[in-house]
Amino acid sequence: MSFYLQMSSLLAITGMVLVLLLTRWWPQNKRILLVLFNLGFLLYFDTRVLYFYIIYTFINYLMLIFLCRTLTWRKTTFIFFIVLNLSAVCLFRMSHMGVTNLPLLNAIVTLGIMYNVLKVIDALYFAYFFGKDGQVKLLDYTNFLLFVPTFTSGPILKFRDFISDIKQPYQVTAEQFEAGTKRVILGLFKKVVVVVLMTDLLQYVLGKDVLYTQHSLFLMVWFYILIYMDFSGYSDIAVGFGRLMGYNIPENFKKPFHSLTLTQFWRNWHATLGDWFRDHIFIFFSRKTPSKLTAASLSIVVMLLMGLWHNFTWLFVLYGLYHGIIIALENLFGKTTVNRKRVSKLYFYFRWALTQGLIILAIIINMDDQTTILRIYRGLFNFPNW
């Protein structure tokens, strides 16, 4: 995700926005110039990654077209194509974890494969359910898969929405240009200023010889805010640049600190990832409105898969199960939402405090460092001698 912080990347993306503005008279500028930019961007960073994505894009495009046109064995073909992509992700992940030693695969993981495979699967779903209506040109599919502003860290684009956008001529008003520019600046401020300062303080407290209860509590709350600033900063940059290029990039963070239930939290935190898993798992396994028990069971499955998507470690398995079980209980007991107008203030703030406390209790697993995580948890029970 750090390519956004490189001056060459910022200048390149800014330059592309200016080129689109200067060529807005050309109806195809948003399609043809963009694909050249996307491919050129990858060429600049790593030629081998560019070759990989050319092959990866072309193979998945053939799968998409085949699924759109075939009338026999559609479901089997659909599942087979998804399994192929998921198998590739597992290979990349194992390389990134050191199980295999292939530097190219590590670079591919770093440059967006975990996000791009979700886009590939979304396109396959569209082809499966809509048949010939899912057919698009290779140029447009390439732009969808390699769209630079969202390439490495999201937000996760929906195939139908992106293809709809790309068919529209480039139109960015003065107000939209101002809003997009401010969004990019906000994201850079979060990442370059706020996150750096917050990380320094985090490391200072972690550097103490002994962690006491107050230190561990501080680290949990501080890391919660830090990871929000970090990830939402990237999302702000992606949304801002994407909209300056003429595409409606979905929001990834929707006031998660206001969430009153874990169900609401995962609709507001990394929203496009949560939406992707809910949409695709529920669509495939539950065509009709699911019962409470079915919804609860699928919630555990969805959150477990989201944990594994982050990383193939037991920490993220526990992280997914932890959130999944709580969301399952919310479904079973009908507590997935809280209507502020129908409950007392005391209950309203109790649910808010409970939800945020449950989130904070597990958020440090995102550090993905077993030694540090266990040290913080042990510190919770190391009461100071005041």
Secondary structure, DSSP 8 states (H G I E B T S, - for coil): -GGGGSHHHHHHHHHHHHHHHHTTTSTTHHHHHHHHHHHHHHHHH-HHHHHHHHHHHHHHHHHHHHHHH--SSHHHHHHHHHHHHHHHHHHHHHHHTTSS--HHHHHHHHTTHHHHHHHHHHHHHHHHHHGGGG---HHHHHHHHH-GGGTTT-----HHHHHHHHTS-----HHHHHHHHHHHHHHHHIIIIIHHHHHHHHHHHHTSSS--HHHHHHHHHHHHHHHHHHHHHHHHHHHHHHHHTT-----S-S-GGG-SSHHHHHHHSSHHHHHHHHHHHHHHH-SS---HHHHHHHHHHHHHHHHHHH-SSHHHHHHHHHHHHHHHHHHHTT-S---GGGS-HHHHHHHHHHHHHHHHHHHGGGG--HHHHHHHHHHHT-----
